[in-house]
Amino acid sequence: MSLADLRKEIDAIDDILVQAFADRMDLVAQVAEEKKKISKPVLDAGRERDKLADIASKLPPELEQYGYTLWNMLFEISRSYQRSLNQEPSSLRVEIEKAMEATPPLFPPAAAVACQGTEGAYAQQACEKVFQHPQIMYFGSFDSVFSAVENGFCQYGVLPLENSTAGSVTQIYDLMRQHQFKIVRATRLKIDHNLLAKKGTNLEDVREVFSHPQAISQSSAFLEKLRAKGVVVTPCENTALAAQRVAESDRTDVAAISSYHCMELYGLDRLAADIQDQGNNYTRFIVISKNLEIYPGADKTSLMMVAPHRPGSLYQILARFYTLGLNLIKLESRPLPNRDFEFMFYFDLETSVYSDEYIRMIDDLDSICDDFQYLGSYSEVI
């Protein structure tokens, strides 16, 4: 048979499959109605297991795994359809709907905001990008920012979540899980690193450079040349503190990797500009709150999930997102403390909070994972 003939036969079989799928889903709807009458849960794990074994036994050995994947997806679709027909709003959905009603229509222009670092930190710049008139309080650690919001000293906290070149700030994920806070806004800040020193200092005079470990990592190529000349690179809490330390130091042979803003703030000279390895260097900051706030226009949702410790569990979660047509824009794993080889998965999804797909996802979360934490739905300020 020619390729055209083979494709024609496949098209004919596909027509049969389409009708068979429609007929099967009609029966699935009837099953959902019967289960509702007798208060039977949607998932019948024993029946699904027996069905998969029976289907595998009817297929040639080389097609068993493909058949298992196909029918497993079909069962997933069937369960999702049943839940959409019988679903009572989940407790999370009720909480989200209440939050949407209670949240003001406009993001607050002014608030007490906690940032890690000191005056001139990138977190300050991110904060001022999100809020028009923030009252900023500075803290020495990320943990202290969470504590400030938790104890009511500040209404919000601004924290770096990920960098386009250095990756995620994993400590923030762990603290989000620990404190059960919510993300209410996000923004991206372009990061341009500069080598700053006291006025009158030349590049050849520098013997020690201070900065945050991420800034050091992002400027590795530039620093490698300085290290070859015997320059010592010393990590410190953040880039703004590095600039402050240089400005207040009695030494004239020290420099800091910091921002242009810090150069003006602390009266320093710029010995070298844009020293980061990549010009397209952005850090994504999140705004956290103790309360769930969902502002109009929210189109991103962040979740943490613990997948069942069995083969294919992550695939089933991803398959549900795919089935609902949700755009997954980030997936990252974090090991769970005191649980060997088990992981918490972090997801960023792109979907409007007003869409049917969003509501169905929220209602289905309990059924697709062992444990989950809803981190919030929000928009990102560009």
C-alpha positions, -999 to +999 in steps of 0.1 A: +000+000+000+011+035-007+015+062+020-017+079+008-036+046+010-022+039+045-032+074+057-067+069+042-071+037+063-059+055+094-084+083+088-112+058+085-101+042+118-099+076+134-135+083+124-145+051+142-124+061+173-140+096+174-175+081+175-164+055+200-150+082+222-182+102+221-203+071+229-179+062+258-181+097+272-219+096+270-218+064+291-193+081+315-219+109+321-245+082+329-220+065+353-215+099+370-252+103+375-255+068+390-225+074+413-241+107+425-273+088+434-255+063+456-228+087+469-200+067+453-166+084+447-155+091+412-123+071+415-126+033+416-089+024+418-096-013+418-117-013+387-092+009+369-063-014+378-082-045+366-092-027+334-056-017+326-044-053+333-071-067+310-063-042+282-026-049+284-033-087+282-052-081+249-024-062+232+007-075+215+037-073+240+053-045+220+022-024+224+014-030+261+031+001+274+016+023+247-018+009+254-013+014+291-005+051+285-034+056+262-060+041+285-045+056+316-050+090+299-086+080+289-094+071+325-080+104+336-102+123+311-132+103+322-127+110+358-122+147+351-155+147+331-174+130+359-161+155+384-171+184+362-207+170+361-211+162+398-186+185+414-195+203+445-172+234+449-141+224+468-132+242+500-103+258+482-126+271+454-149+286+481-119+302+497-107+317+464-142+330+455-145+347+488-110+362+484-119+375+450-150+392+464-132+407+493-101+419+475-102+456+464-104+463+427-070+480+427-036+469+441-027+492+470-004+521+459+011+523+495+018+498+522+043+488+548+066+464+529+094+442+542+126+437+521+158+418+527+189+439+526+195+476+531+189+509+512+197+504+475+190+467+474+175+452+442+145+442+464+139+479+471+138+487+433+114+458+428+092+471+456+091+506+441+081+491+408+051+474+423+040+500+449+039+537+442+046+549+478+059+519+499+070+523+535+100+500+533+114+482+563+147+463+558+156+430+574+188+409+575+175+377+561+147+362+540+133+344+571+131+378+589+110+391+560+085+363+565+085+368+603+078+406+598+047+398+577+036+370+599+038+391+630+020+421+615+050+445+613+045+447+575+015+440+553+036+426+525+071+413+517+091+415+485+115+386+478+136+373+449+123+340+436+144+333+405+171+347+383+173+341+345+209+330+347+215+318+383+182+299+387+157+297+416+163+310+451+154+277+467+152+290+502+122+311+493+103+279+482+111+263+515+099+293+535+067+296+514+059+261+523+068+266+560+048+298+565+018+291+542+019+326+527+003+337+494+018+354+464-003+385+454+019+401+428+051+395+409+075+416+388+107+413+368+137+435+373+166+438+349+199+433+368+229+452+356+260+446+378+287+473+382+320+472+400+319+502+424+347+517+446+356+549+464+363+579+444+399+580+433+403+542+433+415+526+401+407+491+389+444+482+393+442+492+430+414+467+439+425+438+461+391+426+475+356+425+460+324+422+481+290+411+468+261+387+472+268+351+461+244+353+432+259+385+419+293+369+422+280+338+403+265+360+376+297+379+371+321+349+371+339+357+338+348+392+349+358+381+384+380+353+370+403+379+354+405+397+388+412+365+407+441+357+383+456+390+395+453+379+432+420+397+439+400+381+467+362+378+462+342+378+495+305+370+497+282+391+518+244+394+525+234+415+495+247+438+469+236+470+486+253+461+518+284+454+498+283+489+484+277+504+519+306+484+533+329+498+506+317+533+512+322+531+550+355+512+548+389+529+556+405+509+529+410+522+493+416+488+478+381+473+481+352+473+456+316+460+454+295+444+427+263+464+430+237+485+411+240+519+395+215+531+421+239+521+449+267+540+432+246+572+434+233+564+469+267+557+485+287+582+465+309+557+447+327+556+414+320+529+387+351+511+377+334+488+353+298+486+340+276+457+330+300+430+342+274+402+344+281+372+322+248+377+302+232+410+292+197+395+294+198+391+332+165+394+350+154+385+386+118+377+393+105+391+426+072+381+443+051+400+467+039+378+496+010+383+520-003+365+550-038+368+536-052+355+503-057+384+479-066+380+443-067+412+423-086+416+390-066+405+360-048+377+378-035+353+351-008+333+369-012+306+395+015+290+416+012+256+433+033+232+453+024+195+451+036+162+465+031+135+439+023+099+450+055+079+453+048+056+424+058+054+387+039+078+365+025+100+392+041+132+379+029+123+344-007+121+357-005+156+372+010+170+339-016+151+319-044+168+339-030+202+331-027+192+295-062+179+294-075+212+308-054+231+282-034+249+309+000+264+300+027+252+323+054+279+324+075+265+352+082+231+369+108+226+396+113+200+423+125+203+459+134+174+481+111+169+511+128+170+545+129+137+564+114+118+534+139+099+514+137+104+476+104+122+478+099+156+463+076+186+463+070+200+428+066+237+422+043+247+393+036+280+376+005+280+354-007+306+330-045+308+332-070+335+340-088+331+374-121+337+355-117+307+331-136+274+334-103+256+332-090+274+363-120+264+383-119+228+372-082+227+381-088+241+416-116+216+422-095+187+410-064+193+431-073+170+459-077+141+434-044+144+416-018+145+444-012+134+479-007+169+492-007+204+477-003+240+487-020+267+468+004+297+467-019+322+450-031+337+418-017+370+407-005+392+378+030+402+370+041+438+366+065+441+336 
